[in-house]
């Protein structure tokens, strides 16, 4: 069972502000789901290599990606996008100054 | 259906403009109740339709999909159009570029009539998690259309488009297709590029068609599949027109029926009956039915509910109020509040992400956090390898695996919203194909009566990796018997 404090800690790691009441609700719901996935402990995975993302599935662990893809590489080449696409990206900035994305000071 | 429309277009019995206008008329009539669409692009669609009509008049050769009106799930980007992903956080977002699938469909002169409703960020099995509206099942308006691609499935079922695109992470194409009585195809992982799809769980997501017929699914798949430098998981496959390989004899086909799929307690008896009838039909057509066992199938849903939220928590970190989407920072100019950078993250995400999304982000954050990674994520990836091994062994013996798409027909709106876990069980038969990356299709296999309403039931077939040809053919041959 996840405590309310644990839920608050998880929410903080996830960068989501939650109220005390929400923490209480999530503590029950998340615990239910975690209880359900406990089932995985019944699976015997001794000696089983985990499925890995294609970028980590090197030749030495070939086949560990779900489709057998391995070492996916491509030419390191800049693909130019149109001025229109660039402007469309800029238009989506929540706050901007000229063509810059405006961000609060970090420190 | 697409071929018929295409023939009418090239024989000039109708025009794409007329076809498009007819669909908009149907939308005006039905969609106020069904609520499949989140946004419509009438002028944009009619312009495209007229351009296709001009090509036909000039005697130019056109593709099967040219001038055919389609609907696109609102988590797939079309340049300059909204892409809300069913979330408030992207309410004012305009896609700056086309998804690869959209680029491909545009090259074939497809007409996009609108963007369809979904559970927020494709997380759900009913569209009830959409931040905008709940789509209704066209067969019974008091029931859900399934999800997350519920809008796309309802739009096809209610004849408000010729076909649609959705995405399938754990059944989000196949379950709504089953609930709405249409065809839903999830291709092999790596078949279709996800560039321009708003990512949910990257090791599971596939873009897929929802159509009236199996042939239509084959037509759409042939045009959206292929290797893409913008999605490194896409594989180089033999480019073929899948629609040209339908109707082949199935007498040498071996179909596996896993006993575990019928032992599950949640399977509705009437649904089971329909699936058993489908098995008999295949037998009559000469296919060999083989009893198989997939003991680890039982772990699929638990595996899914670790891997999916883990990847969700990582993918949704981008909705932080900085580069796009709604932000409390942008509002502070009006309200005069001064936020720190950290506050912008915390408050933007709190305000604009929905409950289910937050739940999954937190679950994934926990599963990936220091001290728990091995226990949850790594364990799940090992069980995933175990399940994959079992499927590889099963496919030594059989060509296809058959079962129900969903344990029940469409459920009532509000029936499962109280318990997230209850809702998750709706995905029990569909998640496995995503876990192991297999192609799978849901085909209508009749209907059942519930409270005086006729509700469709879906049959699910799963095929070998990248063997969409066998899968589509078997589905097609079955469809002809209905």
Interface residues (C-beta under 8 A of the other chain):
Chain A: X2 X7 X10 X11 X13 X14 X15 X16 X17 X18 X26 X29 X30 X32 X33 X34 X36 X37 X38 X39 X40 X41 X42 X43 X44 X45 X48 X49 X50 X51 X52 X53 X54 X55 X64 X66 X67 X69 X72 X74 X81 X85 X88 X89 X91 X92 X93 X94 X95 X101 X103 X104 X105 X106
Chain B: X79 X80 X93 X94 X95 X96 X97 X188 X189 X190 X203 X229 X232 X233 X235 X296 X298 X299 X301 X302 X303 X305 X306 X313 X317 X320 X321 X322 X323 X324 X325 X326 X327 X329 X330 X333 X339 X340 X341 X342 X344 X345 X346 X347 X349 X350 X353 X358 X359 X361 X362 X363 X365 X366 X369 X376 X378 X379 X380 X381 X382 X383 X384 X385 X386 X388 X389 X419 X420 X421 X424 X436 X437 X465 X466
